Amino acid sequence: MVRSGRRSIKLACLAFRVSLTCYRYQPRLAPENAEIANKLVQLTYNQRNWGFGLCFLYPRNVKGYRWNHKRV
């Protein structure tokens, strides 16, 4: 509706019951996410029998990364 020029953003959000904040939200992806993914891929390639617990605790306790479990 907004792209075609028929409605303003405010009216389109009201019609679809979406807040303006939600419509304009742009996620900020940290470059750290790619680093975490690469480390986990390397770790699981070398240690195929480790579950999530060990894959989380090894970088945290042995390597010194301070990532929390939600980020990992």
Secondary structure, 3 states (H helix, E strand, C coil): CCCCCCCCHHHHHHHHCCCHHHHHCCCCCCCHHHHHHHHHHHHHHHCCCCCHHHHHHHHHHHCCCCCCCCCC
